[in-house]
Amino acid sequence: MKALLLLSVLISLSSPALARIGETPEQCEARYGKPVKIKAENSVSYQKAGMRVDCEFIDGKCARIYFAKLEKDAQNAALPITSEEAKILMEANSDGTPWTKTGELVEEGFETWKSGELEASHLKNAYSSLSINNLAYRKLQDAKKADEEKGSLKGF
């Protein structure tokens, strides 16, 4: 019953015209409510409809959203985000552009998707979550990784 209620709430929030990636912090707050935690200047955590929603901002626009259910199972692991829930959340962020599966590791419970300049990663294991990011976020992460690798080889 809870899953059906959560799915109904997600469907009601998933209008393609209201993309979440690209929103300002003010728009995210209007959508998700007051932040429950501000992790850094550009990283904010919300709770809505039984979900933890983490938003990371680049140049004042949401570049990455991370979703995880708040409810835990008997082993204290987050309840899984189902494939249907992931699809609803992904569609809500793609402004109507279809998603294409780009990879899957069945045993690990991991899928990757692409929609235009958006990427999504869906973990269906004990660390169940959905992460959606844009190209700006990917480029920033790639640059950080390159800097770290460069720094670790300093002096060679």
C-alpha positions as CSV (number, residue, x, y, z in Angstrom):
1,M,0.0,0.0,0.0
2,K,2.8,2.4,0.9
3,A,4.5,1.6,-2.4
4,L,1.3,2.4,-4.3
5,L,0.9,5.7,-2.4
6,L,4.5,6.7,-3.1
7,L,4.1,5.8,-6.8
8,S,1.0,8.0,-6.9
9,V,2.8,10.9,-5.4
10,L,5.7,10.5,-7.8
11,I,3.4,10.3,-10.8
12,S,1.6,13.5,-9.6
13,L,5.0,15.3,-9.3
14,S,6.4,14.1,-12.6
15,S,5.2,16.6,-15.2
16,P,7.8,16.7,-18.0
17,A,7.3,20.4,-18.4
18,L,8.8,20.9,-14.9
19,A,12.3,19.5,-15.3
20,R,14.3,19.4,-12.1
21,I,17.7,19.4,-13.5
22,G,18.5,23.1,-14.3
23,E,16.3,24.5,-11.5
24,T,17.7,27.1,-9.2
25,P,18.0,26.5,-5.4
26,E,14.8,28.6,-4.9
27,Q,12.9,26.5,-7.4
28,C,14.1,23.3,-5.8
29,E,13.1,24.6,-2.4
30,A,9.6,25.4,-3.8
31,R,9.4,21.9,-5.1
32,Y,10.9,19.9,-2.3
33,G,10.4,22.2,0.8
34,K,12.9,23.6,3.2
35,P,16.3,21.9,3.1
36,V,16.9,19.4,5.9
37,K,20.7,19.7,5.5
38,I,23.0,22.0,3.7
39,K,26.1,19.9,3.0
40,A,28.2,22.6,1.2
41,E,27.6,25.9,-0.5
42,N,26.4,24.0,-3.6
43,S,24.9,20.8,-2.1
44,V,21.5,20.7,-0.4
45,S,19.5,17.8,1.0
46,Y,15.7,17.7,1.1
47,Q,13.0,15.1,2.1
48,K,9.8,14.7,0.2
49,A,7.3,11.9,-0.3
50,G,9.4,9.4,1.6
51,M,12.5,10.2,-0.4
52,R,15.8,11.8,0.4
53,V,16.6,14.3,-2.4
54,D,20.1,15.6,-2.7
55,C,20.7,18.5,-5.2
56,E,24.1,19.7,-6.3
57,F,24.3,23.1,-8.0
58,I,26.8,24.4,-10.6
59,D,26.5,28.1,-11.5
60,G,23.3,28.4,-9.6
61,K,21.5,25.6,-11.4
62,C,20.8,22.0,-10.3
63,A,23.3,19.8,-12.1
64,R,22.8,16.5,-10.1
65,I,19.9,15.0,-8.2
66,Y,20.3,11.9,-6.0
67,F,17.2,10.0,-4.8
68,A,17.0,7.4,-2.0
69,K,14.1,6.1,0.0
70,L,14.0,7.1,3.7
71,E,12.3,3.9,4.8
72,K,14.6,1.2,5.9
73,D,14.3,-2.6,5.9
74,A,15.1,-5.0,8.8
75,Q,18.8,-4.8,8.0
76,N,18.6,-0.9,8.1
77,A,19.2,-0.6,4.3
78,A,17.1,1.8,2.3
79,L,14.1,0.2,0.6
80,P,14.8,-0.2,-3.1
81,I,13.7,2.3,-5.7
82,T,11.8,0.2,-8.2
83,S,12.4,0.3,-11.9
84,E,9.0,1.9,-12.3
85,E,9.8,4.6,-9.7
86,A,13.2,5.2,-11.4
87,K,11.5,5.6,-14.7
88,I,9.1,8.2,-13.4
89,L,11.8,10.2,-11.7
90,M,14.0,10.1,-14.9
91,E,11.1,11.1,-17.1
92,A,10.4,14.0,-14.8
93,N,13.9,15.3,-15.3
94,S,14.3,14.8,-19.1
95,D,11.7,17.3,-20.3
96,G,10.1,14.6,-22.5
97,T,13.4,13.4,-24.1
98,P,13.4,9.5,-24.0
99,W,15.9,7.6,-22.0
100,T,18.1,4.9,-23.5
101,K,19.8,2.2,-21.3
102,T,23.5,2.4,-21.8
103,G,24.7,-0.3,-19.5
104,E,23.6,-2.9,-17.0
105,L,25.5,-5.1,-14.4
106,V,22.7,-7.6,-13.5
107,E,24.5,-9.3,-10.6
108,E,25.5,-5.9,-9.0
109,G,22.0,-4.5,-9.6
110,F,23.3,-1.5,-11.5
111,E,21.9,0.3,-14.6
112,T,23.0,3.4,-16.5
113,W,20.8,5.5,-18.8
114,K,21.2,8.5,-21.1
115,S,18.8,11.1,-22.3
116,G,20.2,14.0,-24.4
117,E,22.8,15.6,-22.1
118,L,21.5,13.8,-19.0
119,E,22.9,10.6,-17.4
120,A,21.3,8.4,-14.8
121,S,22.6,5.6,-12.6
122,H,20.1,3.3,-10.8
123,L,21.4,1.1,-8.0
124,K,19.0,-1.7,-7.2
125,N,21.1,-3.4,-4.5
126,A,21.4,-2.7,-0.7
127,Y,22.5,0.9,-1.5
128,S,19.4,1.5,-3.7
129,S,19.4,5.0,-5.2
130,L,18.9,6.9,-8.4
131,S,21.3,9.6,-9.5
132,I,20.6,11.9,-12.4
133,N,23.2,14.5,-13.7
134,N,23.8,16.8,-16.6
135,L,26.8,17.2,-18.8
136,A,28.2,20.1,-16.7
137,Y,28.3,17.9,-13.6
138,R,30.0,15.1,-15.6
139,K,32.6,17.5,-16.9
140,L,33.3,18.9,-13.4
141,Q,33.7,15.4,-12.0
142,D,36.0,14.4,-14.9
143,A,38.1,17.5,-14.3
144,K,38.3,16.8,-10.5
145,K,39.4,13.2,-11.2
146,A,42.0,14.3,-13.7
147,D,43.4,16.9,-11.2
148,E,43.5,14.2,-8.5
149,E,45.4,11.8,-10.8
150,K,47.7,14.5,-11.9
151,G,48.4,15.4,-8.2
152,S,49.0,11.8,-7.2
153,L,51.8,11.5,-9.8
154,K,53.4,14.8,-8.9
155,G,57.2,14.4,-8.8
156,F,57.4,11.6,-11.2
